[in-house]
């Protein structure tokens, strides 16, 4: 059985030295090209011949030529080394040229608030980048699951990540239709929600139901409410709220249009102060790929001032 020389870590540079000597016909010329001494090249070739068990070069005082085994090896190795060099050049170009697939993980709310408004512009600016977006409210490990970056609230970020605020402060609101409040009255305190029909969001098909959180004068409260509908689809919850079926607990930014038109009105505003919004986060890297670098710069350029 032949020894498995392919796993020898010294084999590749030795093959490269052999190709250089074979093409230049001189140890001295090859050594100059490789920026090493002629004796180092000679020793490398000798060790390669010993490893392979065949003579590769015919040496005379005037010239260096190929043996039959050397000519056969050169015919196979030279194209392979050329391909390796081309692959290395392509890898270096990836550092400079924004291209490839950019994998982004985001929650549903972050996708609608921070990504959707700018995605079209980014794709038009960088047509060589394929943006692969996974919308999922569960915890996602960027490195383990092969993502380049993520969009989440600050409280949901992984440790040891670079985090950049991209939306500025945001706030939640409790909203319902004027007709709903005409029929059921307006809650004055969060505990009053126990008597109201509330529309709750579930994280995923079998995830937790999002609890409604409130804060007033440094007092924080998570309350139990009446429940009329639970769904993991925000569009369905919004539709139910606009139909007057109950109260919605949602990011104000996602209800901007119905609030501006008066279709929905808010209550308990004093109990819902602003908080840090969404962040772009990614692993700290010294050699950030170009596709991620331009995405980070793109979002930073469009982000409002970071929250204090």
Secondary structure, DSSP 8 states (H G I E B T S, - for coil): ----GGG-TTHHHHHHHHHHHHHHT-HHHHHHHHTS-HHHHHHHHHHHHHHHTS--EEE-SS-EEE-HHHHHHHHHHHHHHHHHHHHHHHHHHHHHS--EEEEEEE-HHHIIIIIHHHHHHHHHH-TTEEEEEEE--S---TTTTT-SEEEEEGGG--TTEEEEE-S--B-EEEEE-HHHHHHH---SSGGGGGGS-EEEEBSSTTS-B--EEEEETTEEEEE---EEEEES-HHHHHHHHHTTSSEEEEEGGGGHHHHHHTSSEEE-GGG---B--EEEEEE--SS--HHHHHHHHHHHHH------
